[in-house]
């Protein structure tokens, strides 16, 4: 028996037993990595964005003669949301970072076709939704933009759920 043939047989056997990552799962995990990066930047920038937004709303309110009552009411609701976020910035940031890590690790595990990666990913997507509801109350889901924020996690959870059949480990 030729030693090079036995090493080729071992390599071929390893390739046969190694499940290939499906293209759709590959795309989803890459999008998740991008989302985690954007989420991490957002988590770091949130205190600065909130401060800037509040300053801009204060300036806009000072020019109230040029604004309608509806615009002033919208600004008041926005300021209330910013103040709630600023009051709870530490727990919201901790929840955000934990969620980003859970989604990132979950996606990495799913790239290795591990079933547990799916559940870790789902928990990372659901945790901030629950955290926002707990710390911000009804204000967290008061307008159409907040529902758009719900749409992305729900769509990704559905897409990953459709890919669970490939998770074999």
C-alpha positions, 0 to 999 in steps of 0.5 A: 500500500502506498502511503500517499494513497492512504493520506488521500483516502483520509482526506477524502473521507474527511471531506465526505463527512464534512457538511458544506455550509449552505449558501443561504446560511452563509449569506445570513451569517455574513449579514449578521456579522455586519449587523453586529458591527453596526450594532456595536458602533451604535451601542458605543455611540448611543450616549453621544447621539442622545445628547446631540438629539436632545440639544437639537430638539431644545433648539427646535423647541426654542423656535416654536413660533415656526412649528405646528402643534403636531411638530411640537408634540412630536418633539416633546415625545421624542425628548421624553424617549431620549430622557428615558434612554439617558436615565437607563443608558447603563442597563440598555448598553449592557443588554445591547452588548450582551445581545450583540455577543450572543448574535455574533457567537450564535452566527459563528456556531451556525457557520459550524452547523451547530444547533445551539447557535440558533438558540443563542442567536434568537436569544440575542435578538429577543433580549433587547426587545424585552430589555427595551420594553422593561426599561423604556415601557410603552414609549419603546414601541410608540411609533412606526419607527420602533415597529420597524426596529422589531421587523428586522429581528423577526425577519432574521429569526424567521430566515434562520428558522428556515435554515435550521434543517442544515444545523446538524451538530 
